[in-house]
Amino acid sequence: MTGQAEELCIRRRDPLAVVASVKETMLALKIGRAKTYELLNSGELESYLEGSSRKVTWGSIDAYVKRRLEQEAERRNRGGRNAIF
């Protein structure tokens, strides 16, 4: 599967899927492997090992995006009239 095809599959993820692989997480968040593991190690994303495969909960991915959006909105509100959008 090409990178573009994989990305398309991520955007149309199975609504019943509970977990994602690290690669799916990277594609969904548009971040690299190092940043993904940084988020996993800090507890920002919830995961567990299934055999030798790391699984990340889609719920934690969604929650992370929501937190980041809230942080960005707060940052913009603190900027007042001088904020650059």
PDB file of N, CA, C and O in Angstrom:
ATOM      1  N   MET A   1       0.846  -1.178   0.000  1.00  0.00           N
ATOM      2  CA  MET A   1       0.000   0.000   0.000  1.00  0.00           C
ATOM      3  C   MET A   1       0.887   1.235   0.000  1.00  0.00           C
ATOM      4  O   MET A   1       1.841   1.303   0.776  1.00  0.00           O
ATOM      5  N   THR A   2       0.601   2.197  -0.838  1.00  0.00           N
ATOM      6  CA  THR A   2       1.387   3.423  -0.890  1.00  0.00           C
ATOM      7  C   THR A   2       1.037   4.324   0.280  1.00  0.00           C
ATOM      8  O   THR A   2       0.013   4.138   0.937  1.00  0.00           O
ATOM      9  N   GLY A   3       1.895   5.301   0.532  1.00  0.00           N
ATOM     10  CA  GLY A   3       1.648   6.232   1.629  1.00  0.00           C
ATOM     11  C   GLY A   3       0.330   6.953   1.486  1.00  0.00           C
ATOM     12  O   GLY A   3      -0.397   7.140   2.462  1.00  0.00           O
ATOM     13  N   GLN A   4       0.019   7.364   0.247  1.00  0.00           N
ATOM     14  CA  GLN A   4      -1.227   8.084   0.004  1.00  0.00           C
ATOM     15  C   GLN A   4      -2.437   7.191   0.254  1.00  0.00           C
ATOM     16  O   GLN A   4      -3.433   7.636   0.824  1.00  0.00           O
ATOM     17  N   ALA A   5      -2.351   5.940  -0.170  1.00  0.00           N
ATOM     18  CA  ALA A   5      -3.461   5.005   0.045  1.00  0.00           C
ATOM     19  C   ALA A   5      -3.631   4.715   1.529  1.00  0.00           C
ATOM     20  O   ALA A   5      -4.757   4.616   2.017  1.00  0.00           O
ATOM     21  N   GLU A   6      -2.518   4.578   2.251  1.00  0.00           N
ATOM     22  CA  GLU A   6      -2.601   4.342   3.696  1.00  0.00           C
ATOM     23  C   GLU A   6      -3.266   5.521   4.390  1.00  0.00           C
ATOM     24  O   GLU A   6      -4.106   5.340   5.271  1.00  0.00           O
ATOM     25  N   GLU A   7      -2.882   6.739   3.985  1.00  0.00           N
ATOM     26  CA  GLU A   7      -3.457   7.923   4.598  1.00  0.00           C
ATOM     27  C   GLU A   7      -4.961   7.987   4.351  1.00  0.00           C
ATOM     28  O   GLU A   7      -5.721   8.362   5.244  1.00  0.00           O
ATOM     29  N   LEU A   8      -5.386   7.630   3.167  1.00  0.00           N
ATOM     30  CA  LEU A   8      -6.805   7.624   2.840  1.00  0.00           C
ATOM     31  C   LEU A   8      -7.544   6.630   3.725  1.00  0.00           C
ATOM     32  O   LEU A   8      -8.649   6.914   4.186  1.00  0.00           O
ATOM     33  N   CYS A   9      -6.948   5.473   3.963  1.00  0.00           N
ATOM     34  CA  CYS A   9      -7.570   4.470   4.833  1.00  0.00           C
ATOM     35  C   CYS A   9      -7.707   4.995   6.253  1.00  0.00           C
ATOM     36  O   CYS A   9      -8.702   4.717   6.922  1.00  0.00           O
ATOM     37  N   ILE A  10      -6.716   5.755   6.724  1.00  0.00           N
ATOM     38  CA  ILE A  10      -6.775   6.314   8.074  1.00  0.00           C
ATOM     39  C   ILE A  10      -7.939   7.293   8.175  1.00  0.00           C
ATOM     40  O   ILE A  10      -8.681   7.270   9.157  1.00  0.00           O
ATOM     41  N   ARG A  11      -8.105   8.144   7.182  1.00  0.00           N
ATOM     42  CA  ARG A  11      -9.189   9.121   7.219  1.00  0.00           C
ATOM     43  C   ARG A  11     -10.545   8.450   7.208  1.00  0.00           C
ATOM     44  O   ARG A  11     -11.520   9.014   7.704  1.00  0.00           O
ATOM     45  N   ARG A  12     -10.622   7.265   6.654  1.00  0.00           N
ATOM     46  CA  ARG A  12     -11.888   6.519   6.619  1.00  0.00           C
ATOM     47  C   ARG A  12     -11.844   5.363   7.607  1.00  0.00           C
ATOM     48  O   ARG A  12     -12.316   4.266   7.306  1.00  0.00           O
ATOM     49  N   ARG A  13     -11.284   5.605   8.773  1.00  0.00           N
ATOM     50  CA  ARG A  13     -11.091   4.523   9.734  1.00  0.00           C
ATOM     51  C   ARG A  13     -12.411   3.864  10.104  1.00  0.00           C
ATOM     52  O   ARG A  13     -13.476   4.481  10.081  1.00  0.00           O
ATOM     53  N   ASP A  14     -12.299   2.625  10.437  1.00  0.00           N
ATOM     54  CA  ASP A  14     -13.451   1.843  10.859  1.00  0.00           C
ATOM     55  C   ASP A  14     -14.010   2.463  12.143  1.00  0.00           C
ATOM     56  O   ASP A  14     -13.285   2.565  13.132  1.00  0.00           O
ATOM     57  N   PRO A  15     -15.271   2.874  12.151  1.00  0.00           N
ATOM     58  CA  PRO A  15     -15.821   3.508  13.348  1.00  0.00           C
ATOM     59  C   PRO A  15     -15.877   2.576  14.558  1.00  0.00           C
ATOM     60  O   PRO A  15     -16.029   3.033  15.692  1.00  0.00           O
ATOM     61  N   LEU A  16     -15.756   1.285  14.318  1.00  0.00           N
ATOM     62  CA  LEU A  16     -15.761   0.330  15.422  1.00  0.00           C
ATOM     63  C   LEU A  16     -14.366   0.016  15.935  1.00  0.00           C
ATOM     64  O   LEU A  16     -14.221  -0.658  16.955  1.00  0.00           O
ATOM     65  N   ALA A  17     -13.323   0.498  15.235  1.00  0.00           N
ATOM     66  CA  ALA A  17     -11.951   0.240  15.659  1.00  0.00           C
ATOM     67  C   ALA A  17     -11.681   0.940  16.986  1.00  0.00           C
ATOM     68  O   ALA A  17     -12.048   2.099  17.180  1.00  0.00           O
ATOM     69  N   VAL A  18     -11.043   0.225  17.878  1.00  0.00           N
ATOM     70  CA  VAL A  18     -10.741   0.749  19.200  1.00  0.00           C
ATOM     71  C   VAL A  18      -9.284   1.178  19.289  1.00  0.00           C
ATOM     72  O   VAL A  18      -8.953   2.114  20.017  1.00  0.00           O
ATOM     73  N   VAL A  19      -8.413   0.498  18.551  1.00  0.00           N
ATOM     74  CA  VAL A  19      -6.984   0.787  18.631  1.00  0.00           C
ATOM     75  C   VAL A  19      -6.378   1.015  17.253  1.00  0.00           C
ATOM     76  O   VAL A  19      -6.921   0.600  16.230  1.00  0.00           O
ATOM     77  N   ALA A  20      -5.231   1.690  17.266  1.00  0.00           N
ATOM     78  CA  ALA A  20      -4.459   1.960  16.057  1.00  0.00           C
ATOM     79  C   ALA A  20      -3.025   1.508  16.290  1.00  0.00           C
ATOM     80  O   ALA A  20      -2.563   1.446  17.429  1.00  0.00           O
ATOM     81  N   SER A  21      -2.332   1.197  15.219  1.00  0.00           N
ATOM     82  CA  SER A  21      -0.902   0.904  15.317  1.00  0.00           C
ATOM     83  C   SER A  21      -0.152   2.225  15.460  1.00  0.00           C
ATOM     84  O   SER A  21      -0.733   3.298  15.294  1.00  0.00           O
ATOM     85  N   VAL A  22       1.132   2.142  15.767  1.00  0.00           N
ATOM     86  CA  VAL A  22       1.945   3.356  15.847  1.00  0.00           C
ATOM     87  C   VAL A  22       1.955   4.049  14.484  1.00  0.00           C
ATOM     88  O   VAL A  22       1.864   5.274  14.408  1.00  0.00           O
ATOM     89  N   LYS A  23       2.066   3.273  13.421  1.00  0.00           N
ATOM     90  CA  LYS A  23       2.086   3.856  12.080  1.00  0.00           C
ATOM     91  C   LYS A  23       0.764   4.564  11.764  1.00  0.00           C
ATOM     92  O   LYS A  23       0.772   5.657  11.198  1.00  0.00           O
ATOM     93  N   GLU A  24      -0.355   3.961  12.120  1.00  0.00           N
ATOM     94  CA  GLU A  24      -1.657   4.600  11.912  1.00  0.00           C
ATOM     95  C   GLU A  24      -1.765   5.880  12.727  1.00  0.00           C
ATOM     96  O   GLU A  24      -2.333   6.872  12.270  1.00  0.00           O
ATOM     97  N   THR A  25      -1.217   5.852  13.939  1.00  0.00           N
ATOM     98  CA  THR A  25      -1.215   7.037  14.796  1.00  0.00           C
ATOM     99  C   THR A  25      -0.408   8.155  14.159  1.00  0.00           C
ATOM    100  O   THR A  25      -0.841   9.307  14.135  1.00  0.00           O
ATOM    101  N   MET A  26       0.775   7.810  13.640  1.00  0.00           N
ATOM    102  CA  MET A  26       1.627   8.788  12.971  1.00  0.00           C
ATOM    103  C   MET A  26       0.900   9.416  11.785  1.00  0.00           C
ATOM    104  O   MET A  26       0.936  10.633  11.605  1.00  0.00           O
ATOM    105  N   LEU A  27       0.246   8.593  10.987  1.00  0.00           N
ATOM    106  CA  LEU A  27      -0.479   9.092   9.819  1.00  0.00           C
ATOM    107  C   LEU A  27      -1.680   9.949  10.228  1.00  0.00           C
ATOM    108  O   LEU A  27      -1.943  10.991   9.627  1.00  0.00           O
ATOM    109  N   ALA A  28      -2.399   9.504  11.247  1.00  0.00           N
ATOM    110  CA  ALA A  28      -3.589  10.235  11.682  1.00  0.00           C
ATOM    111  C   ALA A  28      -3.228  11.617  12.219  1.00  0.00           C
ATOM    112  O   ALA A  28      -3.936  12.590  11.959  1.00  0.00           O
ATOM    113  N   LEU A  29      -2.123  11.705  12.972  1.00  0.00           N
ATOM    114  CA  LEU A  29      -1.730  12.974  13.581  1.00  0.00           C
ATOM    115  C   LEU A  29      -0.747  13.762  12.721  1.00  0.00           C
ATOM    116  O   LEU A  29      -0.393  14.895  13.049  1.00  0.00           O
ATOM    117  N   LYS A  30      -0.308  13.154  11.617  1.00  0.00           N
ATOM    118  CA  LYS A  30       0.656  13.811  10.719  1.00  0.00           C
ATOM    119  C   LYS A  30       1.932  14.205  11.469  1.00  0.00           C
ATOM    120  O   LYS A  30       2.430  15.323  11.331  1.00  0.00           O
ATOM    121  N   ILE A  31       2.445  13.269  12.259  1.00  0.00           N
ATOM    122  CA  ILE A  31       3.682  13.489  13.009  1.00  0.00           C
ATOM    123  C   ILE A  31       4.619  12.316  12.767  1.00  0.00           C
ATOM    124  O   ILE A  31       4.210  11.276  12.251  1.00  0.00           O
ATOM    125  N   GLY A  32       5.865  12.492  13.141  1.00  0.00           N
ATOM    126  CA  GLY A  32       6.870  11.453  12.946  1.00  0.00           C
ATOM    127  C   GLY A  32       6.904  10.447  14.082  1.00  0.00           C
ATOM    128  O   GLY A  32       6.207  10.588  15.088  1.00  0.00           O
ATOM    129  N   ARG A  33       7.729   9.434  13.897  1.00  0.00           N
ATOM    130  CA  ARG A  33       7.866   8.359  14.871  1.00  0.00           C
ATOM    131  C   ARG A  33       8.378   8.879  16.214  1.00  0.00           C
ATOM    132  O   ARG A  33       7.866   8.496  17.266  1.00  0.00           O
ATOM    133  N   ALA A  34       9.387   9.752  16.180  1.00  0.00           N
ATOM    134  CA  ALA A  34       9.962  10.270  17.428  1.00  0.00           C
ATOM    135  C   ALA A  34       8.917  11.030  18.240  1.00  0.00           C
ATOM    136  O   ALA A  34       8.805  10.824  19.448  1.00  0.00           O
ATOM    137  N   LYS A  35       8.155  11.903  17.593  1.00  0.00           N
ATOM    138  CA  LYS A  35       7.117  12.665  18.294  1.00  0.00           C
ATOM    139  C   LYS A  35       6.037  11.736  18.814  1.00  0.00           C
ATOM    140  O   LYS A  35       5.524  11.939  19.914  1.00  0.00           O
ATOM    141  N   THR A  36       5.683  10.719  18.041  1.00  0.00           N
ATOM    142  CA  THR A  36       4.673   9.756  18.479  1.00  0.00           C
ATOM    143  C   THR A  36       5.118   9.067  19.761  1.00  0.00           C
ATOM    144  O   THR A  36       4.346   8.966  20.715  1.00  0.00           O
ATOM    145  N   TYR A  37       6.364   8.590  19.788  1.00  0.00           N
ATOM    146  CA  TYR A  37       6.851   7.916  20.994  1.00  0.00           C
ATOM    147  C   TYR A  37       7.029   8.895  22.157  1.00  0.00           C
ATOM    148  O   TYR A  37       6.897   8.504  23.317  1.00  0.00           O
ATOM    149  N   GLU A  38       7.324  10.148  21.863  1.00  0.00           N
ATOM    150  CA  GLU A  38       7.378  11.162  22.906  1.00  0.00           C
ATOM    151  C   GLU A  38       6.005  11.297  23.567  1.00  0.00           C
ATOM    152  O   GLU A  38       5.907  11.360  24.793  1.00  0.00           O
ATOM    153  N   LEU A  39       4.953  11.342  22.761  1.00  0.00           N
ATOM    154  CA  LEU A  39       3.588  11.441  23.290  1.00  0.00           C
ATOM    155  C   LEU A  39       3.195  10.179  24.055  1.00  0.00           C
ATOM    156  O   LEU A  39       2.505  10.257  25.072  1.00  0.00           O
ATOM    157  N   LEU A  40       3.628   9.027  23.571  1.00  0.00           N
ATOM    158  CA  LEU A  40       3.337   7.770  24.262  1.00  0.00           C
ATOM    159  C   LEU A  40       4.062   7.708  25.604  1.00  0.00           C
ATOM    160  O   LEU A  40       3.469   7.346  26.621  1.00  0.00           O
ATOM    161  N   ASN A  41       5.349   8.066  25.602  1.00  0.00           N
ATOM    162  CA  ASN A  41       6.150   7.990  26.831  1.00  0.00           C
ATOM    163  C   ASN A  41       5.717   9.005  27.874  1.00  0.00           C
ATOM    164  O   ASN A  41       5.871   8.765  29.072  1.00  0.00           O
ATOM    165  N   SER A  42       5.172  10.147  27.432  1.00  0.00           N
ATOM    166  CA  SER A  42       4.722  11.169  28.375  1.00  0.00           C
ATOM    167  C   SER A  42       3.322  10.884  28.916  1.00  0.00           C
ATOM    168  O   SER A  42       2.872  11.532  29.860  1.00  0.00           O
ATOM    169  N   GLY A  43       2.635   9.910  28.313  1.00  0.00           N
ATOM    170  CA  GLY A  43       1.280   9.594  28.747  1.00  0.00           C
ATOM    171  C   GLY A  43       0.210  10.393  28.024  1.00  0.00           C
ATOM    172  O   GLY A  43      -0.974  10.239  28.322  1.00  0.00           O
ATOM    173  N   GLU A  44       0.600  11.249  27.075  1.00  0.00           N
ATOM    174  CA  GLU A  44      -0.379  12.026  26.303  1.00  0.00           C
ATOM    175  C   GLU A  44      -1.274  11.105  25.474  1.00  0.00           C
ATOM    176  O   GLU A  44      -2.452  11.394  25.262  1.00  0.00           O
ATOM    177  N   LEU A  45      -0.700   9.996  25.010  1.00  0.00           N
ATOM    178  CA  LEU A  45      -1.462   8.983  24.274  1.00  0.00           C
ATOM    179  C   LEU A  45      -1.425   7.686  25.069  1.00  0.00           C
ATOM    180  O   LEU A  45      -0.374   7.292  25.576  1.00  0.00           O
ATOM    181  N   GLU A  46      -2.563   7.028  25.177  1.00  0.00           N
ATOM    182  CA  GLU A  46      -2.646   5.751  25.895  1.00  0.00           C
ATOM    183  C   GLU A  46      -2.333   4.609  24.946  1.00  0.00           C
ATOM    184  O   GLU A  46      -2.786   4.590  23.801  1.00  0.00           O
ATOM    185  N   SER A  47      -1.550   3.657  25.438  1.00  0.00           N
ATOM    186  CA  SER A  47      -1.213   2.505  24.598  1.00  0.00           C
ATOM    187  C   SER A  47      -0.902   1.297  25.465  1.00  0.00           C
ATOM    188  O   SER A  47      -0.780   1.391  26.686  1.00  0.00           O
ATOM    189  N   TYR A  48      -0.777   0.164  24.796  1.00  0.00           N
ATOM    190  CA  TYR A  48      -0.385  -1.079  25.451  1.00  0.00           C
ATOM    191  C   TYR A  48       0.310  -1.954  24.419  1.00  0.00           C
ATOM    192  O   TYR A  48       0.214  -1.721  23.214  1.00  0.00           O
ATOM    193  N   LEU A  49       1.011  -2.963  24.917  1.00  0.00           N
ATOM    194  CA  LEU A  49       1.662  -3.915  24.030  1.00  0.00           C
ATOM    195  C   LEU A  49       0.772  -5.129  23.824  1.00  0.00           C
ATOM    196  O   LEU A  49       0.248  -5.695  24.784  1.00  0.00           O
ATOM    197  N   GLU A  50       0.608  -5.518  22.592  1.00  0.00           N
ATOM    198  CA  GLU A  50      -0.088  -6.758  22.227  1.00  0.00           C
ATOM    199  C   GLU A  50       0.985  -7.602  21.548  1.00  0.00           C
ATOM    200  O   GLU A  50       1.274  -7.430  20.364  1.00  0.00           O
ATOM    201  N   GLY A  51       1.575  -8.524  22.325  1.00  0.00           N
ATOM    202  CA  GLY A  51       2.740  -9.242  21.821  1.00  0.00           C
ATOM    203  C   GLY A  51       3.883  -8.247  21.697  1.00  0.00           C
ATOM    204  O   GLY A  51       4.279  -7.632  22.687  1.00  0.00           O
ATOM    205  N   SER A  52       4.412  -8.084  20.506  1.00  0.00           N
ATOM    206  CA  SER A  52       5.472  -7.090  20.297  1.00  0.00           C
ATOM    207  C   SER A  52       4.943  -5.858  19.573  1.00  0.00           C
ATOM    208  O   SER A  52       5.722  -5.007  19.142  1.00  0.00           O
ATOM    209  N   SER A  53       3.631  -5.758  19.437  1.00  0.00           N
ATOM    210  CA  SER A  53       3.010  -4.662  18.697  1.00  0.00           C
ATOM    211  C   SER A  53       2.383  -3.650  19.651  1.00  0.00           C
ATOM    212  O   SER A  53       1.575  -4.016  20.505  1.00  0.00           O
ATOM    213  N   ARG A  54       2.755  -2.382  19.507  1.00  0.00           N
ATOM    214  CA  ARG A  54       2.188  -1.322  20.332  1.00  0.00           C
ATOM    215  C   ARG A  54       0.856  -0.891  19.746  1.00  0.00           C
ATOM    216  O   ARG A  54       0.765  -0.616  18.550  1.00  0.00           O
ATOM    217  N   LYS A  55      -0.167  -0.831  20.566  1.00  0.00           N
ATOM    218  CA  LYS A  55      -1.502  -0.406  20.158  1.00  0.00           C
ATOM    219  C   LYS A  55      -1.870   0.874  20.900  1.00  0.00           C
ATOM    220  O   LYS A  55      -1.698   0.966  22.116  1.00  0.00           O
ATOM    221  N   VAL A  56      -2.375   1.854  20.165  1.00  0.00           N
ATOM    222  CA  VAL A  56      -2.760   3.153  20.714  1.00  0.00           C
ATOM    223  C   VAL A  56      -4.279   3.265  20.612  1.00  0.00           C
ATOM    224  O   VAL A  56      -4.856   2.959  19.569  1.00  0.00           O
ATOM    225  N   THR A  57      -4.916   3.697  21.676  1.00  0.00           N
ATOM    226  CA  THR A  57      -6.371   3.808  21.620  1.00  0.00           C
ATOM    227  C   THR A  57      -6.777   5.010  20.778  1.00  0.00           C
ATOM    228  O   THR A  57      -6.199   6.090  20.899  1.00  0.00           O
ATOM    229  N   TRP A  58      -7.782   4.808  19.921  1.00  0.00           N
ATOM    230  CA  TRP A  58      -8.298   5.918  19.119  1.00  0.00           C
ATOM    231  C   TRP A  58      -8.887   6.988  20.030  1.00  0.00           C
ATOM    232  O   TRP A  58      -8.824   8.177  19.719  1.00  0.00           O
ATOM    233  N   GLY A  59      -9.453   6.570  21.141  1.00  0.00           N
ATOM    234  CA  GLY A  59     -10.000   7.533  22.094  1.00  0.00           C
ATOM    235  C   GLY A  59      -8.940   8.491  22.602  1.00  0.00           C
ATOM    236  O   GLY A  59      -9.202   9.684  22.758  1.00  0.00           O
ATOM    237  N   SER A  60      -7.731   7.973  22.864  1.00  0.00           N
ATOM    238  CA  SER A  60      -6.670   8.855  23.347  1.00  0.00           C
ATOM    239  C   SER A  60      -6.155   9.759  22.232  1.00  0.00           C
ATOM    240  O   SER A  60      -5.730  10.884  22.497  1.00  0.00           O
ATOM    241  N   ILE A  61      -6.186   9.280  20.985  1.00  0.00           N
ATOM    242  CA  ILE A  61      -5.795  10.118  19.845  1.00  0.00           C
ATOM    243  C   ILE A  61      -6.794  11.269  19.712  1.00  0.00           C
ATOM    244  O   ILE A  61      -6.401  12.427  19.568  1.00  0.00           O
ATOM    245  N   ASP A  62      -8.080  10.944  19.761  1.00  0.00           N
ATOM    246  CA  ASP A  62      -9.125  11.979  19.673  1.00  0.00           C
ATOM    247  C   ASP A  62      -9.016  12.971  20.832  1.00  0.00           C
ATOM    248  O   ASP A  62      -9.156  14.178  20.636  1.00  0.00           O
ATOM    249  N   ALA A  63      -8.762  12.451  22.053  1.00  0.00           N
ATOM    250  CA  ALA A  63      -8.645  13.313  23.227  1.00  0.00           C
ATOM    251  C   ALA A  63      -7.431  14.230  23.113  1.00  0.00           C
ATOM    252  O   ALA A  63      -7.488  15.391  23.520  1.00  0.00           O
ATOM    253  N   TYR A  64      -6.334  13.716  22.562  1.00  0.00           N
ATOM    254  CA  TYR A  64      -5.133  14.530  22.378  1.00  0.00           C
ATOM    255  C   TYR A  64      -5.420  15.696  21.433  1.00  0.00           C
ATOM    256  O   TYR A  64      -5.047  16.835  21.715  1.00  0.00           O
ATOM    257  N   VAL A  65      -6.083  15.408  20.314  1.00  0.00           N
ATOM    258  CA  VAL A  65      -6.412  16.466  19.347  1.00  0.00           C
ATOM    259  C   VAL A  65      -7.319  17.506  20.008  1.00  0.00           C
ATOM    260  O   VAL A  65      -7.128  18.707  19.814  1.00  0.00           O
ATOM    261  N   LYS A  66      -8.288  17.060  20.775  1.00  0.00           N
ATOM    262  CA  LYS A  66      -9.193  17.980  21.461  1.00  0.00           C
ATOM    263  C   LYS A  66      -8.425  18.866  22.438  1.00  0.00           C
ATOM    264  O   LYS A  66      -8.658  20.074  22.491  1.00  0.00           O
ATOM    265  N   ARG A  67      -7.508  18.274  23.216  1.00  0.00           N
ATOM    266  CA  ARG A  67      -6.695  19.060  24.158  1.00  0.00           C
ATOM    267  C   ARG A  67      -5.845  20.095  23.424  1.00  0.00           C
ATOM    268  O   ARG A  67      -5.739  21.242  23.858  1.00  0.00           O
ATOM    269  N   ARG A  68      -5.248  19.685  22.319  1.00  0.00           N
ATOM    270  CA  ARG A  68      -4.393  20.609  21.549  1.00  0.00           C
ATOM    271  C   ARG A  68      -5.218  21.767  20.986  1.00  0.00           C
ATOM    272  O   ARG A  68      -4.762  22.910  20.982  1.00  0.00           O
ATOM    273  N   LEU A  69      -6.433  21.472  20.511  1.00  0.00           N
ATOM    274  CA  LEU A  69      -7.304  22.531  20.003  1.00  0.00           C
ATOM    275  C   LEU A  69      -7.682  23.507  21.117  1.00  0.00           C
ATOM    276  O   LEU A  69      -7.709  24.720  20.906  1.00  0.00           O
ATOM    277  N   GLU A  70      -7.972  22.973  22.299  1.00  0.00           N
ATOM    278  CA  GLU A  70      -8.308  23.825  23.437  1.00  0.00           C
ATOM    279  C   GLU A  70      -7.113  24.688  23.842  1.00  0.00           C
ATOM    280  O   GLU A  70      -7.275  25.867  24.155  1.00  0.00           O
ATOM    281  N   GLN A  71      -5.913  24.100  23.836  1.00  0.00           N
ATOM    282  CA  GLN A  71      -4.706  24.861  24.162  1.00  0.00           C
ATOM    283  C   GLN A  71      -4.476  25.975  23.147  1.00  0.00           C
ATOM    284  O   GLN A  71      -4.095  27.086  23.515  1.00  0.00           O
ATOM    285  N   GLU A  72      -4.705  25.681  21.888  1.00  0.00           N
ATOM    286  CA  GLU A  72      -4.517  26.681  20.842  1.00  0.00           C
ATOM    287  C   GLU A  72      -5.529  27.808  20.978  1.00  0.00           C
ATOM    288  O   GLU A  72      -5.181  28.977  20.811  1.00  0.00           O
ATOM    289  N   ALA A  73      -6.773  27.471  21.278  1.00  0.00           N
ATOM    290  CA  ALA A  73      -7.797  28.500  21.465  1.00  0.00           C
ATOM    291  C   ALA A  73      -7.446  29.384  22.659  1.00  0.00           C
ATOM    292  O   ALA A  73      -7.610  30.603  22.606  1.00  0.00           O
ATOM    293  N   GLU A  74      -6.966  28.769  23.728  1.00  0.00           N
ATOM    294  CA  GLU A  74      -6.569  29.529  24.914  1.00  0.00           C
ATOM    295  C   GLU A  74      -5.374  30.435  24.591  1.00  0.00           C
ATOM    296  O   GLU A  74      -5.340  31.589  25.020  1.00  0.00           O
ATOM    297  N   ARG A  75      -4.403  29.922  23.845  1.00  0.00           N
ATOM    298  CA  ARG A  75      -3.240  30.712  23.465  1.00  0.00           C
ATOM    299  C   ARG A  75      -3.659  31.927  22.645  1.00  0.00           C
ATOM    300  O   ARG A  75      -3.151  33.029  22.850  1.00  0.00           O
ATOM    301  N   ARG A  76      -4.575  31.721  21.733  1.00  0.00           N
ATOM    302  CA  ARG A  76      -5.045  32.831  20.889  1.00  0.00           C
ATOM    303  C   ARG A  76      -5.824  33.854  21.701  1.00  0.00           C
ATOM    304  O   ARG A  76      -5.707  35.055  21.457  1.00  0.00           O
ATOM    305  N   ASN A  77      -6.612  33.397  22.658  1.00  0.00           N
ATOM    306  CA  ASN A  77      -7.387  34.316  23.496  1.00  0.00           C
ATOM    307  C   ASN A  77      -6.487  35.145  24.401  1.00  0.00           C
ATOM    308  O   ASN A  77      -6.793  36.305  24.674  1.00  0.00           O
ATOM    309  N   ARG A  78      -5.394  34.578  24.866  1.00  0.00           N
ATOM    310  CA  ARG A  78      -4.449  35.310  25.720  1.00  0.00           C
ATOM    311  C   ARG A  78      -3.726  36.392  24.930  1.00  0.00           C
ATOM    312  O   ARG A  78      -3.277  37.387  25.497  1.00  0.00           O
ATOM    313  N   GLY A  79      -3.616  36.196  23.624  1.00  0.00           N
ATOM    314  CA  GLY A  79      -2.893  37.148  22.789  1.00  0.00           C
ATOM    315  C   GLY A  79      -3.612  38.463  22.610  1.00  0.00           C
ATOM    316  O   GLY A  79      -2.994  39.464  22.246  1.00  0.00           O
ATOM    317  N   GLY A  80      -4.910  38.478  22.858  1.00  0.00           N
ATOM    318  CA  GLY A  80      -5.685  39.701  22.700  1.00  0.00           C
ATOM    319  C   GLY A  80      -5.674  40.198  21.271  1.00  0.00           C
ATOM    320  O   GLY A  80      -5.648  39.412  20.324  1.00  0.00           O
ATOM    321  N   ARG A  81      -5.695  41.509  21.127  1.00  0.00           N
ATOM    322  CA  ARG A  81      -5.749  42.111  19.794  1.00  0.00           C
ATOM    323  C   ARG A  81      -4.443  41.966  19.029  1.00  0.00           C
ATOM    324  O   ARG A  81      -4.439  42.072  17.802  1.00  0.00           O
ATOM    325  N   ASN A  82      -3.339  41.728  19.719  1.00  0.00           N
ATOM    326  CA  ASN A  82      -2.032  41.639  19.071  1.00  0.00           C
ATOM    327  C   ASN A  82      -1.765  40.241  18.519  1.00  0.00           C
ATOM    328  O   ASN A  82      -0.730  40.021  17.891  1.00  0.00           O
ATOM    329  N   ALA A  83      -2.663  39.308  18.736  1.00  0.00           N
ATOM    330  CA  ALA A  83      -2.438  37.928  18.279  1.00  0.00           C
ATOM    331  C   ALA A  83      -2.441  37.875  16.757  1.00  0.00           C
ATOM    332  O   ALA A  83      -3.236  38.539  16.092  1.00  0.00           O
ATOM    333  N   ILE A  84      -1.554  37.086  16.239  1.00  0.00           N
ATOM    334  CA  ILE A  84      -1.478  36.881  14.790  1.00  0.00           C
ATOM    335  C   ILE A  84      -2.146  35.565  14.474  1.00  0.00           C
ATOM    336  O   ILE A  84      -1.808  34.537  15.061  1.00  0.00           O
ATOM    337  N   PHE A  85      -3.086  35.585  13.559  1.00  0.00           N
ATOM    338  CA  PHE A  85      -3.793  34.369  13.187  1.00  0.00           C
ATOM    339  C   PHE A  85      -3.288  33.948  11.888  1.00  0.00           C
ATOM    340  O   PHE A  85      -3.733  32.933  11.353  1.00  0.00           O
TER     341      PHE A  85
END
